[in-house]
Structures are given as C-alpha cells and as structure tokens.
Amino acid sequence: MPEQTLEQKITAVKELGWPFPEVPNIIKNNLNPLFQLRPYQIEAFSRFIFYMNNTQIKQKPTQLLFHMATGSGKTLIMAGAILYLYQQGYRNFIFFVNSTNIINKTRDNFLNPLSIKYLFSENVTFGDKQVRIKEVDILTEFLFSIHTEKPGLFNL
C-alpha cells in the first residue's frame, strides 16, 4: 500500500478531532488589513502551523508546497508563513521563481507599501519591536563572484 501524502495524514488527524491551531495574531495583525482571510486560507495557515509544531510528521529539511489555484492568495499565505516563522526565530527567506514577471510582482507585493497588492500592515511588529521587510541580494552577488572569479563577499 502506498504511503499517505502529507495532506492525507493531516486530513486524517483533523478528522479524528485533533485540535488545530487558530491563525495567530502575529499573522492577522501584520498582514495588510485590506485582505480579509478567506476560509481556505485560514485552513492553509492552520495546517501549516499544525505541521510546523508536530514532530511526529514534520520532516527535515522542511519543504512545503501549497497546492492552490491561481489567484487564490498563495503569496499572501507565503507572507503569513514568513511572519510566523520569523516569530519562531527564522530570519532569512529565499524565493525561487521561474520568471522575471513573477519575481517583480512578488517584489512589489512584499516591498512596495504603495502597491495595491502590498501584503503587510503599515507597521510590522513583534511585541514592541518594529520589523522592516527588505530585499537582500547577496545570493546574486555570490553567484556572480563564482562565475566571474571576481572577489566577492564569500570565500569558497
């Protein structure tokens, strides 16, 4: 019999009546209030947090995929997941995309407060600490230095 997928395992646990977490305030309060979370997005956050806190099913390295339709708010889920993970102590997040168009849209959604699709609240706070969302392009510099043999920030 084939092994169950992660989605099947989490669904089975939920059907057994295990309590699933609510979307924490750290996510609700730091996402742009213009975007009301839809029920399936709340479900995605709940399953994500359940997985991250469940050592019986969590695998390392942790790699997750949100299987959601185009226009369903995957980038909003990604922003909320980053907020949650930041609170857990993670500090660096990396995106891989397959087109310049997607990276430009994502950059605008994450970094441009004037964009109508900006994902974060005006002030992103964790307790009394205000956090600034910023882009870091060190990986590009690192890859460039490898390919050009130009001295860079990293030494191999």
C-alpha positions as semicolon CSV with decimal commas, in nm:
position;residue;x (nm);y (nm);z (nm)
1;M;0,000;0,000;0,000
2;P;0,145;0,341;-0,095
3;E;0,241;0,577;0,184
4;Q;-0,005;0,856;0,258
5;T;0,073;1,206;0,139
6;L;0,124;1,479;0,396
7;E;-0,215;1,625;0,303
8;Q;-0,381;1,287;0,364
9;K;-0,206;1,248;0,701
10;I;-0,309;1,594;0,820
11;T;-0,667;1,544;0,698
12;A;-0,686;1,210;0,881
13;V;-0,563;1,369;1,204
14;K;-0,814;1,651;1,167
15;E;-1,098;1,402;1,106
16;L;-1,001;1,227;1,430
17;G;-1,084;1,551;1,610
18;W;-0,735;1,670;1,699
19;P;-0,736;2,041;1,777
20;F;-0,587;2,258;1,506
21;P;-0,440;2,600;1,578
22;E;-0,618;2,926;1,508
23;V;-0,442;3,179;1,287
24;P;-0,222;3,360;1,539
25;N;-0,242;3,735;1,592
26;I;0,118;3,770;1,473
27;I;-0,016;3,683;1,126
28;K;-0,355;3,857;1,148
29;N;-0,213;4,181;1,286
30;N;0,081;4,206;1,047
31;L;-0,089;4,127;0,716
32;N;-0,249;4,410;0,524
33;P;-0,596;4,463;0,677
34;L;-0,740;4,522;0,329
35;F;-0,703;4,149;0,263
36;Q;-0,959;3,956;0,463
37;L;-0,853;3,593;0,502
38;R;-1,079;3,350;0,318
39;P;-1,182;3,021;0,482
40;Y;-0,942;2,810;0,273
41;Q;-0,655;3,049;0,358
42;I;-0,737;3,014;0,727
43;E;-0,732;2,636;0,673
44;A;-0,393;2,659;0,497
45;F;-0,245;2,857;0,788
46;S;-0,393;2,615;1,041
47;R;-0,247;2,313;0,861
48;F;0,090;2,487;0,817
49;I;0,118;2,572;1,186
50;F;-0,001;2,224;1,287
51;Y;0,268;2,069;1,068
52;M;0,543;2,301;1,193
53;N;0,462;2,214;1,556
54;N;0,413;1,839;1,513
55;T;0,738;1,646;1,546
56;Q;0,564;1,318;1,457
57;I;0,503;1,423;1,097
58;K;0,745;1,712;1,041
59;Q;1,036;1,618;0,820
60;K;1,374;1,783;0,797
61;P;1,465;1,966;0,597
62;T;1,119;2,114;0,596
63;Q;0,989;2,171;0,245
64;L;0,625;2,251;0,189
65;L;0,410;2,321;-0,112
66;F;0,075;2,498;-0,100
67;H;-0,130;2,341;-0,379
68;M;-0,371;2,626;-0,452
69;A;-0,527;2,769;-0,766
70;T;-0,404;3,076;-0,949
71;G;-0,539;3,388;-0,779
72;S;-0,621;3,209;-0,453
73;G;-0,371;3,403;-0,242
74;K;-0,062;3,181;-0,228
75;T;0,162;3,486;-0,194
76;L;-0,047;3,606;0,100
77;I;-0,006;3,262;0,259
78;M;0,368;3,287;0,197
79;A;0,378;3,630;0,366
80;G;0,186;3,497;0,666
81;A;0,410;3,190;0,687
82;I;0,715;3,419;0,688
83;L;0,564;3,621;0,973
84;Y;0,501;3,302;1,171
85;L;0,848;3,165;1,102
86;Y;1,007;3,499;1,193
87;Q;0,840;3,477;1,532
88;Q;0,986;3,125;1,566
89;G;1,337;3,260;1,515
90;Y;1,391;3,226;1,140
91;R;1,548;3,533;0,983
92;N;1,631;3,457;0,620
93;F;1,388;3,363;0,346
94;I;1,467;3,283;-0,014
95;F;1,242;3,268;-0,320
96;F;1,298;3,074;-0,636
97;V;1,075;3,157;-0,929
98;N;1,079;3,071;-1,295
99;S;1,018;3,411;-1,450
100;T;1,118;3,774;-1,415
101;N;0,749;3,872;-1,420
102;I;0,674;3,665;-1,107
103;I;0,976;3,793;-0,916
104;N;0,883;4,152;-0,999
105;K;0,524;4,100;-0,881
106;T;0,645;3,928;-0,564
107;R;0,897;4,205;-0,500
108;D;0,619;4,464;-0,536
109;N;0,383;4,268;-0,308
110;F;0,648;4,234;-0,037
111;L;0,844;4,558;-0,059
112;N;0,628;4,837;-0,202
113;P;0,384;4,983;0,054
114;L;0,229;5,195;-0,223
115;S;0,125;4,889;-0,423
116;I;-0,244;4,795;-0,406
117;K;-0,128;4,435;-0,351
118;Y;0,118;4,514;-0,070
119;L;0,080;4,223;0,172
120;F;0,185;4,365;0,508
121;S;0,029;4,608;0,750
122;E;0,171;4,959;0,770
123;N;0,381;4,859;1,072
124;V;0,503;4,502;1,110
125;T;0,556;4,444;1,481
126;F;0,658;4,157;1,705
127;G;0,577;4,260;2,060
128;D;0,726;4,608;2,092
129;K;0,979;4,554;1,813
130;Q;0,904;4,700;1,470
131;V;1,047;4,498;1,180
132;R;1,129;4,629;0,834
133;I;1,080;4,400;0,534
134;K;1,373;4,438;0,298
135;E;1,531;4,272;0,000
136;V;1,881;4,134;0,024
137;D;2,057;4,045;-0,298
138;I;2,372;3,879;-0,162
139;L;2,298;3,548;-0,336
140;T;2,312;3,718;-0,675
141;E;2,644;3,880;-0,582
142;F;2,771;3,544;-0,458
143;L;2,674;3,360;-0,776
144;F;2,820;3,639;-0,987
145;S;3,151;3,620;-0,800
146;I;3,169;3,242;-0,855
147;H;3,109;3,268;-1,230
148;T;3,338;3,564;-1,290
149;E;3,610;3,468;-1,041
150;K;3,568;3,818;-0,907
151;P;3,643;3,852;-0,536
152;G;3,316;3,873;-0,352
153;L;3,167;3,866;-0,008
154;F;3,214;3,492;0,018
155;N;3,526;3,284;0,002
156;L;3,499;2,926;-0,123
